[in-house]
Amino acid sequence: MFFRNKKTGLVWEVVDEDHIKRLQNDDDYEEVKEEKEQSKQTPKKSPTKKG
């Protein structure tokens, strides 16, 4: 399961059942759907020569 820290915005994958239960009862964390890595980055264009 994935949890987001509401104060920092960081998302953590948690697999330990006791830890999951603790975070579900903590108001500082919210369960989120699995976030895919941002592998689709816009390619940087190289500067064009003028003249």
C-alpha positions in Angstrom: 0.0 0.0 0.0 1.1 3.6 -0.6 0.7 6.4 1.9 1.2 10.1 1.5 2.5 12.2 4.4 0.1 15.2 4.4 2.7 17.5 5.9 5.6 16.8 3.5 3.8 15.3 0.4 6.2 12.3 0.4 4.7 9.0 -0.7 5.8 5.8 0.9 5.2 2.2 0.0 4.4 0.2 3.1 4.3 -3.6 3.2 4.3 -4.4 7.0 0.7 -5.0 8.1 1.2 -3.5 11.6 2.7 -0.3 10.0 -0.2 -0.1 7.5 -2.7 -0.3 10.4 -0.8 2.5 12.3 -0.8 4.8 9.3 -4.5 4.2 8.5 -5.3 5.5 12.0 -2.9 8.4 11.8 -4.5 11.7 10.5 -1.1 12.9 9.1 -1.2 10.1 6.5 -3.5 9.2 3.7 -3.7 6.1 1.6 -3.1 6.7 -2.1 -3.3 4.6 -5.2 -0.1 3.3 -6.6 1.8 6.2 -8.3 3.6 5.4 -11.5 7.1 6.8 -11.9 7.4 9.8 -14.1 9.4 8.1 -16.8 7.9 10.2 -19.6 10.0 13.4 -19.2 10.0 15.9 -22.0 13.3 15.7 -23.9 15.5 18.7 -23.8 16.1 20.4 -27.1 19.7 21.3 -27.9 20.3 24.9 -28.9 20.1 25.7 -32.6 23.0 27.5 -34.3 22.1 30.9 -35.8 23.8 32.3 -38.8 
